Amino acid sequence: MQEQADERISVRFETNTINEIDAKVKEMGYPNRSEFLRTAVRTHIEGQQTKNTISVNVNSLLLDSIDSMVKRGFYDSREEALKKAITTFFTGESLKREIEDAELQEILAGRKVGIDLESSTSRQIVTK
C-alpha cells in the first residue's frame, strides 16, 4: 500500500548515481525512482532507529519465491518470511552442520587440532 506524499522535495544526484538508481529500480521491480527512493530512505531511517536491522540483497528468483509465498498467505510480509528463515537456520540442524563444517575447515587449515585424551570426551586445542 503506497502512502500519499504530503510534501515534495527536490534532490540532485550525479549521473552515475542516477544510472545506479535506474538499474536498481529495474532490477528490484520498483514502478519508478520515487518509490525506490522512498523505500531506501525509510529503510535507512528504520536501520538507524533499530541497530539490530540488516539489509540483505536477494537475487530476483529467490525474491520472487518469497513474494509468491507472501501472496499465497504463508507469510504476512517479506520481512516475516526472512525472519522465519533466519530463525529456523540459526536454531536448527543447519547451524549445527555449519559449525561442524567450519571446525573441520579449521582442522584442515591447521588452525585447530582435535585430540582424544584417553577419555570419552574429546578435547580441542586451538593454535594460532
C-alpha positions as semicolon CSV with decimal commas, in nm:
position;residue;x (nm);y (nm);z (nm)
1;M;0,000;0,000;0,000
2;Q;0,155;0,327;-0,112
3;E;0,133;0,630;0,119
4;Q;0,021;0,968;-0,013
5;A;0,307;1,217;-0,023
6;D;0,237;1,527;0,186
7;E;0,541;1,722;0,071
8;R;0,766;1,720;-0,228
9;I;1,143;1,761;-0,214
10;S;1,395;1,804;-0,490
11;V;1,725;1,614;-0,482
12;R;2,018;1,631;-0,723
13;F;2,236;1,328;-0,797
14;E;2,542;1,275;-1,014
15;T;2,477;1,096;-1,343
16;N;2,648;0,774;-1,231
17;T;2,428;0,766;-0,917
18;I;2,115;0,814;-1,130
19;N;2,230;0,525;-1,351
20;E;2,274;0,307;-1,042
21;I;1,930;0,406;-0,914
22;D;1,771;0,328;-1,251
23;A;1,942;-0,011;-1,258
24;K;1,815;-0,093;-0,907
25;V;1,463;0,026;-0,993
26;K;1,457;-0,214;-1,286
27;E;1,635;-0,500;-1,105
28;M;1,417;-0,481;-0,795
29;G;1,092;-0,422;-0,978
30;Y;1,003;-0,079;-0,844
31;P;0,746;0,111;-1,050
32;N;0,957;0,428;-1,053
33;R;1,252;0,614;-0,898
34;S;1,035;0,787;-0,639
35;E;0,906;0,462;-0,492
36;F;1,259;0,320;-0,483
37;L;1,394;0,631;-0,309
38;R;1,107;0,640;-0,057
39;T;1,180;0,278;0,033
40;A;1,554;0,344;0,054
41;V;1,506;0,644;0,285
42;R;1,253;0,458;0,501
43;T;1,488;0,159;0,528
44;H;1,779;0,382;0,621
45;I;1,579;0,566;0,889
46;E;1,448;0,240;1,037
47;G;1,800;0,099;1,035
48;Q;1,925;0,398;1,230
49;Q;1,643;0,364;1,484
50;T;1,692;-0,008;1,539
51;K;2,056;-0,107;1,540
52;N;1,964;-0,475;1,508
53;T;1,841;-0,427;1,150
54;I;2,036;-0,551;0,850
55;S;1,984;-0,517;0,476
56;V;2,014;-0,820;0,254
57;N;2,046;-0,829;-0,123
58;V;1,848;-1,122;-0,256
59;N;1,856;-1,245;-0,616
60;S;1,538;-1,192;-0,813
61;L;1,446;-1,563;-0,833
62;L;1,456;-1,601;-0,454
63;L;1,271;-1,272;-0,406
64;D;1,001;-1,389;-0,649
65;S;0,962;-1,707;-0,442
66;I;0,932;-1,507;-0,122
67;D;0,677;-1,273;-0,281
68;S;0,479;-1,570;-0,406
69;M;0,466;-1,718;-0,055
70;V;0,352;-1,383;0,084
71;K;0,078;-1,356;-0,181
72;R;-0,037;-1,711;-0,105
73;G;-0,066;-1,626;0,265
74;F;0,224;-1,829;0,405
75;Y;0,370;-1,505;0,544
76;D;0,236;-1,156;0,603
77;S;0,543;-0,984;0,455
78;R;0,889;-1,033;0,306
79;E;1,034;-0,941;0,643
80;E;0,836;-1,212;0,821
81;A;0,949;-1,471;0,567
82;L;1,315;-1,374;0,606
83;K;1,293;-1,365;0,988
84;K;1,145;-1,716;0,983
85;A;1,419;-1,843;0,750
86;I;1,695;-1,691;0,963
87;T;1,544;-1,812;1,290
88;T;1,498;-2,161;1,151
89;F;1,855;-2,174;1,025
90;F;2,017;-2,045;1,343
91;T;1,818;-2,269;1,575
92;G;1,815;-2,590;1,375
93;E;2,032;-2,865;1,240
94;S;2,159;-2,639;0,961
95;L;2,353;-2,428;1,209
96;K;2,496;-2,738;1,376
97;R;2,620;-2,864;1,036
98;E;2,767;-2,521;0,954
99;I;2,959;-2,516;1,283
100;E;3,085;-2,870;1,228
101;D;3,194;-2,780;0,873
102;A;3,370;-2,465;0,997
103;E;3,552;-2,662;1,266
104;L;3,658;-2,922;1,009
105;Q;3,791;-2,644;0,786
106;E;3,991;-2,506;1,081
107;I;4,140;-2,851;1,142
108;L;4,224;-2,895;0,772
109;A;4,380;-2,548;0,760
110;G;4,595;-2,630;1,065
111;R;4,435;-2,372;1,292
112;K;4,270;-2,629;1,521
113;V;4,376;-2,976;1,631
114;G;4,139;-3,239;1,765
115;I;4,290;-3,459;2,040
116;D;4,140;-3,755;2,228
117;L;4,283;-3,754;2,582
118;E;4,204;-4,119;2,664
119;S;3,857;-4,037;2,785
120;S;3,507;-4,047;2,650
121;T;3,521;-3,674;2,578
122;S;3,724;-3,520;2,302
123;R;3,923;-3,206;2,372
124;Q;4,017;-2,943;2,116
125;I;4,330;-2,733;2,125
126;V;4,321;-2,412;1,925
127;T;4,650;-2,300;1,781
128;K;4,724;-1,968;1,617
